[in-house]
């Protein structure tokens, strides 16, 4: 899964929230801020865990406002854990 999350998602702890939840779900991948104010997330793992992460991304942490979650082409290389870039 590779997505871009659009809305008020920077400066609200979004990346830390996503890393924590993705780690709890046993996923590997990364999350990072983009210059346009959105957040990009890439994750791999069991389908059920990916589906759960999509719900988490659409909701975001308290203080965030998610307007949309847009699918993107996933990269081929992923770390062995979930990290903030």
Secondary structure, 3 states (H helix, E strand, C coil): CEEEEEEECCCCCHHHHHHHHHHHCCCEEEEEECCCCCEEEEEECCHHHHHHHHHHHHHCCCCCEEEEEEECCCCCCCCCCEEEC
